[in-house]
Amino acid sequence: MPTYEYKCQKCGLVFEEFQSISAKPLTSCKKPGCDGVVKRLFSPGAGFLFKGSGFYITDYRSDSYKRSASSESSSTSTASTSSSKSSSA
């Protein structure tokens, strides 16, 4: 269920309300004694919240990217191995 933001036209109170998508928008202020008319505000919504291990940017790469990255890393490790052999000789 989403959280909606409302603003009172009378007292200026901004508050959030946890409502069902099918619920009708609120019409009156929640502040005791105010009874002003409220308007639902546009809000950016919530971002994704990833919890736990396993969420990495590379998890969603294309197959061609993964192939080129693995070939690049293997060629880099081969070059570093050959350069270390030549420097020790």
C-alpha positions in Angstrom: 0.0 0.0 0.0 1.4 3.4 -0.9 1.9 6.4 1.3 0.2 9.6 0.2 1.1 13.2 1.2 -1.5 15.7 1.9 -1.4 19.5 2.7 -4.1 21.4 4.5 -5.3 24.5 2.7 -6.2 26.2 6.0 -3.4 25.6 8.5 -0.6 24.4 6.1 0.0 21.1 7.8 1.7 18.6 5.6 1.2 14.9 6.6 1.4 11.4 5.2 -1.3 8.8 5.1 -0.8 5.1 4.4 -3.8 4.1 2.2 -4.9 1.5 -0.2 -4.7 2.5 -3.9 -8.5 2.0 -4.2 -9.2 4.2 -1.1 -10.7 7.6 -1.7 -8.5 10.7 -1.0 -8.8 12.4 2.3 -10.8 15.6 2.4 -10.3 17.1 5.9 -7.2 17.9 8.0 -6.0 15.5 10.7 -5.0 18.4 13.0 -7.4 18.6 16.0 -9.8 21.5 15.7 -8.7 22.6 12.2 -11.2 20.8 9.8 -9.5 22.5 6.8 -9.7 21.1 3.3 -6.7 19.0 2.3 -5.2 18.4 -1.2 -3.2 15.3 -2.2 0.4 16.3 -3.2 2.4 14.8 -6.0 5.4 13.1 -4.5 8.3 11.3 -6.1 7.6 8.1 -4.4 10.0 5.7 -2.8 13.2 4.4 -4.3 14.2 0.8 -4.5 15.6 -0.6 -1.2 17.9 -3.6 -1.8 18.5 -5.7 1.3 20.8 -8.6 1.6 23.7 -9.8 -0.5 23.8 -10.4 -4.2 22.6 -7.0 -5.6 25.4 -5.7 -7.7 25.5 -3.5 -10.8 27.1 -6.4 -12.8 24.2 -8.7 -12.1 22.2 -7.1 -14.9 24.8 -6.7 -17.6 24.3 -8.1 -21.1 26.0 -11.3 -22.2 28.3 -9.5 -24.7 29.5 -7.1 -21.9 30.3 -10.1 -19.6 32.2 -11.9 -22.4 34.3 -8.8 -23.2 34.9 -8.1 -19.5 36.1 -11.6 -18.9 38.3 -11.7 -22.0 39.8 -8.3 -21.0 40.5 -9.5 -17.4 42.1 -12.7 -18.6 44.3 -10.8 -21.1 45.3 -8.4 -18.4 46.3 -11.2 -16.0 48.3 -12.9 -18.8 50.1 -9.7 -19.5 51.0 -9.1 -15.9 52.2 -12.7 -15.5 54.5 -12.4 -18.5 55.8 -9.1 -17.4 56.6 -10.4 -13.9 58.5 -13.4 -15.5 60.6 -11.1 -17.7 61.5 -8.7 -14.8 62.6 -11.6 -12.6 65.0 -13.0 -15.3 
